[in-house]
Amino acid sequence: MIYGAITNSWREQLPSHTVKELVGAAVDKGAKHIELRQTCLGECEDGAGDDWRPKLDELQAVVDAYPSLTFDLAMALPCLTQRIDPQGEMFQSALAGAKLVGKSQPHLRVVDPSPLEGPWATPSDIPNEALGLSDLITEAANQGVIMSMENSSLPIRDMAMLVEKVRSMVPETVGKSLGLCPDPTNQLRRFPHSDPLADLDALPLDMIKIVHFKQISGGESLPSVTDGDLDCRKMQDILNTKGYKARLSWRFLQTPPYSITWNLVSST
């Protein structure tokens, strides 16, 4: 597996450091992948909300500075609660950014932070707005971009149900470009009596595009992925048993001091 970090782990450092500098610090500590997350891209982004846009020239400079790294682009996209125009400037600029940073393997990771009615019992519970993903993944796949969705207000199994439904609506080659970014800690926060690792274990391997590791204790965020409410070692074992060999991103929900953040990335 390829281990790395997400730029929103460094939110506190961004006012006094460039993204290029922070990525360099991650490389020095052994990171092999960086998730470039909207709102935490410093000089590499402009605007907010629907007006957010990646700044391609600045992203190109980061990618060029670290040719051995892999990158994906991540953004909040209300694609489960609204119909997003696949030809609109927001989505098209995100695809352009994903293609730039992802090079031969472009990947756009999205999350809808809006509250959703759930959990869903059957595919018939999926709101019609969420099925607009079929148009988004068709456009993304036509441009050679993989899309993954992080679970936020729904369990991992519900998101898997959605992916299966959307895959059934598009050609097989297009459907394979849509998958998940499972985040067991997100599920544990929202559904504390659920078993997110069982949901992760139940996922087909081809549905897992990237994985988020985070940790909490008693519902409170921790700055490391060691002991806590989630058994991160078991999570890693599940992925190893599945034969998952792609990307893992460590995210620290409460950013500790600069040097500690990188030591955590290095030690894990």
N, C-alpha and C positions, 0 to 999 in steps of 0.2 A: 504494500500500500504506500501511497505517496502522502506524506504528512506536510501540513502547512498551517497557515493562519489567515484570519479574516481581518480586513482593515478596520472594522468597527471595534476591534479589541484595542485600538490605539487612539481612540477618540480624544483622550486627554492630551496626547502628545502632538496631535496634528496642528494646533495653533502655533507651535514653536518648531515643528519639523515638517519637511516635505514628505510626500508619499514615497518619493524615490529614496530618501534617506531611511525611512522606516522599513521599506522593503529590503534595503541593503543590510540593515541590522538583523532582519529575519534570516536572510541568507547566511550571514555570519554565524548564526546559531543553528543552522542546518535545515531551515525550511526549504522545501522543494516545490511548494505550490502556494499561491496567494489568491485569495478571493477578494476581488476589488469591489467593495460594497458601497453602493449609493449612500450619500450623506457623510461618508468617511473617506473621501477621495481627495480632499484638499485642493491642490492646484489642478487636479484632473477632472473637475466637475464644475457645473454652473447651474444655478437655479435650484428650485425645490418643488416637490409635489409633481403636478402634471407638467410643470415647466422645467423639470430637471433634465439636464443633458450632459452626457460625458463629453469631455474636451479631448478630441481624438489626438491632436498633436502632442499634448502633455502625456496622454496614455502611451502613445508611441515611444516617447522618450523613456518612460519607465520600462517598457517591454524591451527596448533596445539595450538598456543598461544591464539587464539580467537575462541574457539569452538562454541560460540553462534552466530557468524557472518556467513552470507552467502557470497560467492564469485563467480565471473565469471572471465574468462580470455579474454582479448581483444587484437586484433592485426590488423595491416594493412596487407591486403591480396589482391593482384590485381586480384581478382577472376571474375571481370566483364570485364576486358580487356585482360586477359591471361587465358590460360588453365592451371590450377594447378593440379599437379599429386597428387591424393588422397593418394597414397602409398609413396609419397616422404617424406624425413626426416623432412622438414619444417612443413608440415601439420600434420604428425603423432606426432611430438613433441608437437605441439599446442594442439592436442587432448589429449595427455597424461597430459599436464598441466591443461587443462580444467577438466579432470576427477579427478585429484588430488585435485584441489581447490574447485570444485563443489560438491564433495562427492556424495550424492544421487541424485543431480540435476545438472549434469555437463552442462555447457553452454559456448560456444565459440562465442564471439561477434567479427565480422569482419567488416572492412571498406576498400573499394577500393578508395584510394585518387587520382587515376589517373583521368584526365579530360575525360569526355564522351560526345559524341554527344547526345544532348537531348534538350528538353524533347522528350519522345517517344509518338507517337500518338496511336499506336496499337502494339500488341505483335509482329507483323512482323518487327517492328523497333528494336527489341532486338538483339544485336549482338550475333553471334554464340558463341563467347568466353564466354559470360555470361551464356550460357546454360550448360556450364561445371559444374555449381553449382549442377546439378543433380548427378554427380559422387561424389562431395564432401559431399553432404548431405546424400547420400546413405552410404558412409563410416562412417560419423559421427554418423548417426542413428544406424548403426550396432554396434557401440561402446557405444551407449546409450547417445550420446552428442547432445544437442540442439544447433542449429546454428542460430544466428540472424545477420542481415546486417544493418549497419547504413547508412542512406542516406548522401551522401557527395556532389557529383556534379549533382545529379538528384533529382527531387521532390519526396516526399513520395509516391505519387500516382504511379509514374513510378516504384519505387521499389516494390510496392504492385503488380503491373502488372507482374513483373519479378517473384515474389514468386508464384503467381497463375500459371504462365506458367511452372515453374520448378516443382511445386506440381503435375501438370497434367502429368509429364513425369515419375514419380516414384510412387511406391505403396502408398496408402493413409497413412499408418502408418509411412512411411518414410517422406512423405511430411509435416505431422504435426510437425515434428521436425525442420522445416525451417520457420523462421519468420523474423520480422523486429525489429530494434532498432530505432524507429522514433526520429528524432532530428529536431524539427520545426525551431530552430534557424539556423541550417545549411541551410535549404531551404530558409529562409528569407534572408540570406546573398547572396545567389546565384540568387534567384528569388524574389526581393524585392516587386514586385507587386502581388505575389501569396498569397494564403491563406493556410498556412501550417496547421493551426488548423482545417480547414474544411477537409483537406486531412487526418489528424489524426482521426477525427470523423468518416470518411468513412471507416476506416480500420475494418475488422472483428476482434473480440476480440482475436481469437486464433492466429492471425498473430502478435500480439504485445507481444514480449518476454521480453523486457526491454525498458525503455524510458529515454532519456537524457533531462534534464532541463538545459538551459543556457540562458543568456540574453545579448542583445545588445541595444544600443541607437544611432540612426543615423548611424548605421552600425559599430559602435565602440563597442568593447567588454567591458562588465561590470563585476565587481567582485562579483555581487550578482544576485539573480533571483527575484528581486522585480520589480520596475517600469522600463519600457523600451519599445522597439519596439514590443516585444512579450507579450501577455496577459497570464502570467503564471498561474494566478488564473483560467482563463477560461480553460486553458489546463488541470489543475488539475480537474476542474469540469467535463470536457469531459471524462476523465479517470474514475472518480468516477461513472458517469452516466452509462458508459459501464460495470461497475462492475469489472474493472481491479484491481487486488489485488496483483500483483507481484511487481517487483523492479523498483524503480526510482533512477537514479543517478544524483546528482547535480554536474555540472562541471563548474568551474570558469575559464574563458578563460584567464584572466590576474590574476595570483595568487597574492593576497594581502599578507601583512605580515602574518606570521604563525598564530598568535592568532586570527586574524580577519577571516581567512579562516575557522577555526573550529567554531567560533561564528556564522558564516553564516550557516554552516551545522546544528548547534544546533537550531538556531532560526527558520529556515524553516522547 
